[in-house]
Amino acid sequence: MKQWQSLALGLIVSVATLAYALHGIDFGSLRDDFANARYIYLLPSILLVIVGLMLRGLRWRALLNGRITLPHAFQITNVGYFFGGLLPFRLGDVARMFLATRIEPPVPVFTSLSSIVVERLTDLLAVVVLVTIAVSMAPVAPSVVTAAQVSGILAVVGLIVLAVLAARRAFATRLVGFFVKRIGLLQRLNVTQWVDRLLDGITPLTTVRGISGALGWTAAAWAVTAIEAYFLMAMFYDKPTFYACFLMIGMGALAVALPAVPGNVGPFEAAVIYGVQLGGMITPDSPALRTRALAYAVTIHIVNTGMYAFMGWIGLQQERVSLRELLRSARGLASRNKTVNPAIDPSAASIDTTATATAAVDPLITSASQK
């Protein structure tokens, strides 16, 4: 899809989801909600955003087997979230890959890409677990609880199967080849290369050290995300609940996969409102509660996006690269410009590779972790 078509689609999605988010809103009540909010909870929420970024930097360093120092991992992760939250076309991940090639010793693009694939998979698993826990606690229909629990089991089993296939590459190659030979569509879609890239990314999960580091830091990061969401909910609600926060996080993580205007304005607010509603904190006959949910959604978005921008700007200063230079270099890398940096692995300097490897696990791109 051409860039202008992606932007047009994103604009349409943002307008539609904003219409949903603003439907039935009493703007007078919205003003009162902000006026009466308990802003004492804002400071710990901001600190938790920084802690969450630090934990994700530690996870990335672990996935790279310590090839990058913690300060570099933290600063580059911050820049990636900054770019991912405000710019389209997955430039956040591309920016991370480019910056990793500038450190000493440089990290090849494909190595960074593989680590990002693992991040996406573990984030997806974390969100499934959060939603499963939430529906088990929330007042929802038994059928919904069963469906969520089954989804959680399938997610765990799926990750295990992928790890086994990555460890048994010869078997995986034969298995894929068997289906590709018999289904012409798979040949045209270049499924063999897609699977190879995906399994390369899963490789860190084939060792005890790799999987413990990935899952451990992921669990810690998402726990911090949930606590941050709880504190921000306490700004507006007398009795916040963790299961409403979990559902909100799950819906928000899915929303950031949708095309939207930069900043994901619209889908994120709509997803938070819907998640809070699933958590039983909005009733159909109470516009005031829906208005409060919008205030909560806007606050979360501003806090996260603002902190990502602030920490990303600091990261740019620490990495000694200007925003213009990084944006130009990331776009060059994304458009197969192999002259961006001589340390870049030419075999991987392509946005096609990035899109291929991340598309299957894209529900959490960036805000995914925008939490």
N, C-alpha and C positions, 0 to 999 in steps of 0.2 A: 504494500500500500504506500502511495506517495505521501510525502510529509504533509502537504496541504490537505490531503484527504484525511490523514490521521488527526490533524488539528481540527478540521471541520467536524469529524465524528466526536472528538473530545468535547468540543463546544456544545454540540447537541446533547450529549450525555450529561454534561454539567448543568445545562439549563433544565433538562427534564428532572434530574435528581434534586436540584434546588427548588423546583416547583413542588416536589413532594415534601421536601424539608420545611418549606415555608407555608404549606397548606394548613389553614386553620390557626395560624399563629396570631396571637394578640400582642402587637408590638408594644403596647403600654405595659403589659405584664412582663414582656421581655426586658424592658428597661428596669422595671422593679426587681426582677430576678438578679440582674447585674448589680443593682444598687444595694441589694440586701445580701449579696454573696459573702461567704466567710473567707475573705482573702488571706487569712492566716494560713490556710492550707496551700497557698500558691508557692511559697518558698520551698517546702519539702518536695513538692511536685517538680519544681525546676531542678533541684538537686538530684532527684531520682532520674530525670532525663539524662543528666551527665553520667550518673552511675551506670545506667543502661547502655549508653554509648561506650563506656569503658569496658563493660563486660562483653560487648560485641567485638570490640577491638581485641580483647584477650582471646575470644573464640577464633577470630580470623588468624591471629598469630599462631594459635595451636594448630589450626588446619594447614598452615604453611610450614608446620614443623619447626617453628622458631627461626625461620629464615629472615624474619623482620623483627626489629626491636619493638618493644611495647610502645614507646613514644611515637614511632612511625605508624604502627598499627592503629593507635588511637587517633592520631591526627588524620590519617588517610581515611579511616572509617568515618570520621566526622565530615570530611569533605564529600565523601560518597553520599551520605545521608542528606547533606545540604543540596547537592546536585540532584539527587533522586527526588527530593521533595518539591523542588521548584522548577525543574526542567523536564521536558518531555524526552521520549526516545531512549529511555534507559541510560542516559548519559551519566547517571550516578555510578553505576557499575563500571562503565568504560573509564570514567575519571579515576576510579580506584586502581584499575589495571594499569593505566598510564603512569600514575604516580608511583606505583610499585616498581616500575622499570627505572626510576630515577635514583633510587636509593643504592647504597653500596653494601653488599653486592646486589645487583638488580634482580628482581623477580620476573621471570618470563611471563608474558601475557597469559599463556595457556595455563600456567600454574595458578595464577590468580583466578582465572576463570573457573578452574576446577573447584577451588575453595568456595567460590561464590555459589556454585551449583549445590554444594553440600549445605551451605547456609540456607539456601532456599528450601531444601528438603527438610532440614531439621526445624526450620521455622514453621513449615506447613504442618509437620507432626505436632509441634507445640500448640498451634492454634486448634488442631483437631482435639487434642487432649483437653485444652481449656474449655472448648465448647461441650465436650462430653461430660466433664465435671459439672459445668454450669447447668445443663439440662437435667442432670441427676439430682441437683439441689433445687432447681427452680420449679415453680408450680406449673408444669406443662403436662401435656397428655402422655400417658405411658408409651404410646406408639412413637412419639418423638424421642423419648429417652432411649428406647430400644434402637431406633435408627441411628442416634448419635453414638451409642455404645458399639454398634456394629461397625460404624465408620471409623471409630478409634481403633478397633481391632484390625480392620483392613489396612489402615494407615501404617500401623506397626508391622504387620505382616509384609506389606508392600516394600517398606524400607529394608526389612531383613532379606527379602527376595532379591532386591537390587544389589545389596551388599554381597550376597552369595554369587550373583552373576558377575559382579565386578571382580571377585576373587577367582572366578572360573571363566576367564575370558574366552578360552577356546570353545568351551561348551556354549557360552552365550553367542559367540559368533556363528557357530553352526546352527543354533536355534533360530537366530534372526535370518540367516541365509535360507533356511528351510521355508519360512513364510514369505520372504521376499521373492523367491523363485516362483511361487505359486500365486502371488497376488501382484498383478502388474502395477496397481496404484502405488504400492509400497516402493517400487523401483523408481517411479517418477518423483516421489517425495523424498528420495535419498535417505530412507529410513536407516540404512546400515551406518552411514556416517553419523546420523543423529544419535543412534544408540551408542556408538563408540564414544562420542563426546560425553554423553550422559554417564556412561560407566566409568570413563576416566575421572569424571568429577566425583563419583561415588567411592573411588579407590581409598581415600583416607578413612572411610568407614569400615574397611576390611581388617583393621588392626584394633586391638583393645585400646591402645593409647589414642588412636584417632577417634574412635566412636565415643570413648569416655570424655574426651575433651570437647567434641562437638556437642554431645547431648548435655554434658554438665554445664558448660557455659551458656548453652541455649536455655536450659531450664532456669538458670539464675537470671538471665536477661529478661525472660518473659515474666518471671516472678516479680521483678522490679517494675516491669510495665504494668502488671496488675495492681500493684500497690500504688503506683502513680495515678492510675485511673480511679482507684478508690478514694484517694485524697482529693482529687479534683471533683469527684462526685459529692464528697462531703461539703464542698463549697456551696452546693445548691440543695442538697437533700439532708433531712434530719437523720434518716436511717438508710444510708447507702448499703448495698449488698455486693459481695464479691461475685455472685453468680450473674448479676446484671452487668458487672464490669467485664466478666469473661465473655458473655454474649456480645457485648458491645465491641470488644477487641476482635472477636471472631468475625463479626460483620464488617468491621472496619478493615480488617486484613483482606477480606474478599473484595471490598470496594476499591482498594488501591490498584487492583488488577484491571479495572475498567479504564477505557480511554477517557480522558478528562482534560480540562485546561490545566496549565502548570499550577502545582500546589494541590491538585486533586480537590478543588473547591466544588462542592455539590455532592459527589458520591460519598465523601467521607461524612459529611453532616447527615445525609440521609441514612447512611449505614449505622451511625451512632444512635440516631433516634429509633431506628428499627430494632437495634439490639437492646436498647433500654426498654422498649415496648415488650419485646420477648421476655425480658426479665421481670415483667409485671409492674413496672413503675410508671406506665402510661395506661390509662383506661380510655375507651372510645368516647365516653361522655364528659371528658375533662380536657378542654383546650388548654387550661392552665398548666397541666402536667406535661402536655406536648410542648408548650412554650418553654418550660423549664428544661426539657430535654434538649431543645435547640440551643439554649444558653450553655448547657453542659458541652454539647458538641462543638460549638464555636470556641469555647474556652480551651478544650483539648487541642483543637486544631491550631489555635494561635500559640499556645504554649509549646507544642512540639515543633511546629514549623519555625517559630521564632528562635527556639533554642538550637535547632539544627542549623539555621542560618548563622547564628552567632558563633557556635562551636566550629562550624565549617569555615567561617571567615578566619578564625584563629588558626585553624589547621592549615589554611593557605599561607598564612604568615610564617608558621613554623616550618612548612615544607618549602618555603621561599619560591613560591610560584604565584603569579598574578591570576586573577579570575579570568581575564581575557586570554592569557596564555593557555591556561588549563582548558578553557572552553574550546579554543581553536585546536589544541592538540587532541582533545577527546573526540571532537568531530572528525579530525583527520584520521584518527585511529578507527573510528566507526565507519568511515568511508574507504577503508582499505589503503590509507595513506601510510605506506611502510617506511616513510622517511621521518616519522614523528620523533623517533628516538632509536639510535642504533642498537640499543639493548633489547628492543622488542623482538620477540620470536616471530619471524616472518610467517611461519606456518599458522600462526594463530591471530595475526593482526587483521581481523575481519569481524565486522559486526554480525555477519551471517553466523559465525561461530557462537558469538555471544547470544544472539537471539535463539539459535537452535538449542543451546544448552540450558537456557533459562526459561524458555517458553512453557515447558511442561510443568515447571514449578513456580510460575510467576504470580500466583495469588498473593504473594507477600512481597513483591518487589518494593524496595524502599520503605515506606511507612510501615511495609510490613512492618514494614516494621516501623512504621511511623509511631512507634510507641516507645 
